[in-house]
């Protein structure tokens, strides 16, 4: 349902006069000038000032908001302008030590793991209620710090955030072991115990949702947590932390440290008193995190990493619906989505029609200040990501892919990029191999089912895939053949709380969401007791 709401938001467009055009490779493309259809607030309108106040910029350690040990701060920036929103405490190794110490004491001596599971669930349910009560503040902070459309934050992500915590609250008192029959006079039972202190590192593209994906199951299982935010987007985690304390979470159960990966992140991953680590981010960073965990105390690690997901449109598809869904699969969240359908495979018999309609849809996409009503696409997160996306666009042009539209910056302020569509993309091009993480659609042509299965699987990633067809046989055959953790059939980006999410190959290991995520935060202990003359065994 959430995905349908997101899709409906993305399908809206504002009326505008025809944009300036220039001719490129025989097709119409946008120029680099100020465009009405792609006009950003920074270029054509006054920036909307959010009404929310930034009230928490310190680290949350042992139930208190405190300065970093060094006293250092760093700026968190508004992606619309590149200007400073606030200065946030810069945590490093000493702050991670303080946070881990608080989490360890809360686990070993505090009430949380000893509290009844029902009482833990009540705290989580109160928190979900507070999230809904403060949804406007949370949505405003999320959009301000991240750049995603406010409508997306308020009407899709905040409800999903609350839903996830209610889902895990429901699991808290349903976690139990088994009585196991064994040969001989023995009583055998298994206990599902909380794993201890969980270290969690979340990314910048979905700060609140990734907070819920990790914090929710860890709390339900009775663990304590040290969470490191992405340095680009720390604000909503602190606000959520305040609400959890207000809901009755004991001090030290959740500790939040903002800081940089090379300092705070590395210290958390290598800490000898952290019992489990969960990381979401790039595959390259995931390798580093895994190595640090292995070389310290061999703590178990779950990784949700990058993707280059195929979106396959078969000949029998309803082309208009396929175009809209493929557009949503790629451009949602400014293209900054690990499971984005970034390789759009289209059957040769409908390829030309699909390309023309995809281009037309991209030209209608409304880009601008994400606080403005009707905006579909805001800015990229920061200058580094902006430059990365532009580099891949240049690579696509240099590789002789056909630039159908877009390909340039919008305005002269902030990190806005025109929705970009490439056709005639080949498998060996960088835009078809690397995770771009931006609003760049690559459309490839295929001839038959065996061919597209083989090509779709020829990637180092395996996070997700989409299949669009009217044939149940085709859907079943292809979904089973694709090496991906999630396959969406005639839909995309459906993220229900109960649906597990994770990848094959270099897209990571372990699963988040659903019942499977609980396994990440539990130890299984076998207790074997000798029986003396049992009546039965």
Secondary structure by P-SEA (a helix, b strand, c coil): caaaaaaaaaabbbbbcccbbbbcccbbbbccccccccccccccccbbbbcccccccccccccccccccccbbbbbbcccccccccccbbbcaaaaaaaaaaaaaaaaccccccccaaaaaaaaaaaaaaaaaaaaaaaaaaaaacccccccccccaaaaaaaaaaaaaaacccccccccccccbbbbbbbbccccbbbbbbbcccaaaaaaacaaaaaaacccbbbbcccccccaaaaaaaaaaaaccccccbbbbbcccccaaaaaaacccccbbbbbccaaaaaaaaaaaaaccccbbbbbbbbbcccccccccaaaaaaaaaaaacccccccccccccbbbbcccaaaaaaaaaaaaaaaccccccccccccccccccaaaaaaaaaaaaaaaaaccccccccccccccccccccccccccccccccccccccccbbbbbbbccaaaaaaaaaccccccccccccccaaaaaaaaaacccccccccccccccccccccccccccccccccaaaaaacbbbbbbbbbbcccccc
